[in-house]
Amino acid sequence: MAVLALSSVAAFSAEVAVLQNGFIMPLDHRETRGEFTRLYMDGGTQNYVDIRRDQIVRFEEMPEPPKLPKLDPVRTASLEDIVISASNRYGIDPDLVLSLIRAESAYDPSAVSPKGAQGLMQLMPQTATYLGVENPMDVADNVEGGTRYLRELLTLYHEDIIKALAAYNAGPQRIEEFHGVPPYPETINYITRIVRDLNHRKLARAHLDSHPAGQVEKERSRKPSAPTLTSHLRGFADRQSPDSESAPIPLRR
């Protein structure tokens, strides 16, 4: 897109842009550049997307982040129990959340990326603030916030797991820019690893359920509302390089 002369600069405040196509994009600040508006995703000047002004319906102040619900005392519970609790609240398959956590942090609650993403689900500070997460390094708080964010993305993309995972990795603005999954090798690798790990979990649980000892697992409070692995997810993983599962994913933020 052509870079036009800067005509106005908005106040630096958290907003959302409501677009003609129904997308809602959070932004830190914005600039009007001729027929385009440049939406900055953070306080810097490098992470932005240019949108035609006639494609923007309006800007709204970002709503006050809701208080996270008081959780049962699960600080000493296993990670899987914490994930199941959060997943049931937001109607997501717990196995999908566990697979995402593995790709994001390799289950390390103290993980911090070079760009500042924190904890099991690698929440950026701005995202954590928006989600009302007071301590991103706390296991339960991090999983609660990250699972809620994943639910928002699934809702935004009409339960399309592939687009939601791509947005979690690369940002919703890149989905808008490329009209789907961005052609970044890291993002493709990221989605592939999660899909394959989810596949393995489903196969393992199916084997467990077929064994008498699996009855114990069935009695646990696992109530995934999201659909189980579908053919388009399997197809996505099958199309990728088999080498993509062998190397760890770098923390990308």
C-alpha positions in Angstrom: 0.0 0.0 0.0 1.2 3.5 -0.8 2.5 5.5 2.2 0.6 8.8 2.2 1.3 11.9 4.2 0.3 11.8 7.8 -2.8 13.9 8.3 -3.9 13.2 11.9 -2.8 11.2 14.9 -5.3 9.8 17.4 -4.8 9.8 21.1 -2.9 6.8 22.4 -5.7 4.7 24.0 -7.0 1.2 23.8 -9.8 0.9 21.2 -11.4 -1.6 18.9 -12.1 -1.0 15.2 -15.4 -2.4 13.9 -15.0 -3.3 10.2 -17.5 -3.6 7.4 -16.9 -7.4 7.1 -17.8 -7.9 10.8 -14.3 -8.2 12.2 -13.5 -6.4 15.4 -9.8 -5.6 15.7 -8.2 -4.4 19.0 -5.7 -1.6 18.6 -3.4 0.5 20.8 -3.4 3.6 18.6 -4.1 4.7 15.1 -3.1 7.2 12.4 -5.2 8.5 9.4 -3.1 8.4 6.2 -5.2 9.7 3.3 -7.7 7.1 2.4 -6.2 4.6 4.8 -6.2 4.3 8.6 -3.2 2.6 10.1 -4.1 0.5 13.1 -1.2 -0.2 15.5 -1.5 -3.4 17.5 0.8 -2.3 20.3 2.6 0.8 21.6 5.3 0.6 19.0 5.3 1.5 15.3 6.2 -1.8 13.7 3.2 -4.0 14.3 0.3 -2.5 12.2 -2.1 -3.0 9.4 -3.5 -0.4 6.9 -7.3 -0.5 6.4 -9.2 1.6 3.9 -11.2 4.2 5.8 -14.5 3.2 4.0 -14.0 -0.3 5.4 -14.1 0.9 9.0 -17.6 1.3 10.4 -16.6 2.9 13.7 -14.1 2.9 16.6 -15.1 2.1 20.1 -13.3 2.3 23.4 -12.2 -1.1 24.6 -14.6 -2.3 27.3 -13.4 -2.6 30.8 -12.0 -6.1 31.2 -14.4 -8.2 33.2 -13.2 -9.7 36.5 -12.3 -13.3 36.1 -14.6 -15.6 38.0 -13.5 -16.8 41.4 -12.0 -20.2 40.9 -12.2 -23.2 43.1 -8.9 -23.8 45.0 -7.1 -25.6 42.2 -3.6 -24.1 42.7 -2.3 -27.5 43.8 -4.4 -29.4 41.2 -2.8 -31.0 38.2 -2.5 -29.0 35.0 -5.0 -31.2 33.3 -7.6 -30.6 36.0 -7.0 -26.8 35.7 -7.4 -27.0 31.9 -10.6 -29.1 32.2 -12.1 -26.6 34.6 -11.3 -23.6 32.3 -12.3 -25.5 29.1 -15.7 -26.5 30.5 -16.4 -22.8 31.4 -15.7 -21.7 27.9 -17.0 -24.7 25.9 -13.6 -25.8 24.4 -12.2 -29.3 24.1 -9.6 -29.6 26.9 -7.4 -31.6 24.6 -7.1 -28.7 22.2 -6.0 -26.4 25.1 -3.4 -28.9 26.3 -2.1 -29.3 22.8 -1.8 -25.5 22.4 0.0 -25.2 25.8 2.5 -27.8 24.6 3.2 -25.8 21.5 3.4 -22.5 23.3 5.5 -23.3 26.3 6.2 -27.0 26.5 4.3 -27.0 29.8 6.7 -24.6 31.4 4.7 -22.1 33.6 7.8 -19.8 33.9 8.4 -19.5 30.2 9.0 -15.9 28.9 9.5 -15.2 25.2 12.1 -12.7 23.9 9.2 -10.3 23.1 7.6 -10.7 26.6 4.9 -13.4 26.2 4.5 -15.1 29.6 3.5 -18.4 31.1 1.9 -21.6 29.9 -0.2 -20.0 27.1 2.3 -17.2 26.4 0.1 -14.2 27.0 1.5 -10.8 26.0 1.2 -8.2 28.7 -1.4 -6.2 26.8 -3.5 -9.3 26.1 -3.3 -10.3 29.7 -4.5 -6.9 30.8 -7.4 -7.0 28.4 -8.3 -10.5 29.7 -8.1 -9.4 33.3 -5.2 -11.7 34.2 -3.4 -10.2 37.1 -0.5 -12.7 37.3 0.3 -14.4 33.9 2.9 -16.5 35.7 0.2 -18.2 37.9 -0.8 -21.4 36.3 -4.6 -21.2 36.9 -4.8 -17.5 36.0 -2.8 -18.0 32.8 -4.9 -20.9 31.7 -8.1 -19.1 32.5 -7.1 -16.1 30.4 -5.6 -18.0 27.5 -8.6 -20.3 27.3 -11.0 -17.4 27.3 -8.9 -15.7 24.5 -9.0 -18.9 22.5 -12.8 -19.0 22.9 -13.1 -15.4 21.6 -11.0 -16.4 18.5 -13.2 -19.5 17.9 -16.3 -17.3 18.1 -14.8 -14.7 15.8 -14.0 -17.3 13.2 -17.2 -19.3 13.6 -15.5 -22.3 15.3 -12.9 -22.6 12.6 -10.1 -24.1 14.7 -7.4 -23.6 12.0 -8.1 -19.8 11.7 -8.3 -19.5 15.5 -4.9 -21.1 16.0 -3.4 -19.0 13.3 -4.7 -15.9 15.0 -3.4 -17.0 18.4 0.0 -17.4 16.8 0.3 -14.5 14.3 -2.5 -12.2 15.5 -6.0 -11.5 14.1 -4.7 -8.6 12.0 -2.7 -11.1 9.9 -5.8 -13.2 9.3 -7.5 -10.1 8.0 -4.5 -9.1 5.9 -4.2 -12.5 4.2 -7.9 -13.5 4.2 -7.1 -16.6 6.1 -4.0 -18.4 7.5 -0.9 -16.2 6.8 1.8 -17.9 4.7 4.4 -17.9 7.5 6.3 -21.1 7.9 6.3 -20.6 11.7 2.5 -20.3 11.8 2.0 -23.3 9.5 4.4 -25.4 11.7 2.6 -24.2 14.8 -0.8 -25.2 13.6 0.5 -28.5 12.3 2.1 -29.5 15.6 -1.1 -28.7 17.6 -3.3 -30.6 15.2 -1.0 -33.7 15.3 -0.7 -33.5 19.1 -4.5 -33.3 19.3 -4.7 -36.3 17.0 -2.4 -38.3 19.2 -4.4 -37.4 22.3 -7.7 -38.5 20.7 -6.2 -41.8 19.6 -4.8 -42.3 23.1 -8.1 -41.6 24.8 -9.9 -43.8 22.4 -7.5 -46.7 23.3 -8.0 -45.9 27.0 -11.8 -45.9 26.7 -11.7 -49.3 25.0 -9.8 -50.7 28.0 -11.6 -51.5 31.3 -9.4 -49.0 33.1 -10.6 -46.3 30.8 -13.9 -46.3 32.7 -12.2 -44.3 35.4 -11.3 -41.6 32.8 -14.9 -41.5 31.6 -16.2 -40.6 35.0 -14.1 -37.4 35.2 -15.8 -34.1 34.5 -14.6 -33.7 30.9 -17.4 -32.1 28.9 -15.8 -30.7 25.7 -18.3 -28.6 23.8 -16.1 -28.2 20.7 -16.2 -30.8 18.0 -13.6 -33.6 18.1 -11.0 -33.8 15.4 -12.5 -33.5 12.0 -11.3 -34.5 8.5 -10.2 -30.9 7.6 -7.9 -30.9 10.6 -6.4 -34.2 9.7 -6.0 -33.0 6.2 -4.2 -29.9 7.3 -1.6 -31.9 9.3 -1.2 -34.5 6.5 -0.3 -31.8 4.0 2.6 -30.5 6.0 6.1 -31.7 6.1 6.7 -34.7 8.4 9.8 -32.9 9.8 7.6 -30.2 11.3 6.9 -32.4 14.4 10.5 -33.1 15.2 11.9 -29.7 16.0 10.6 -27.4 18.9 8.7 -24.3 17.9 10.5 -21.1 18.8 8.7 -18.7 21.0 7.6 -16.3 18.2 6.5 -13.2 20.0 
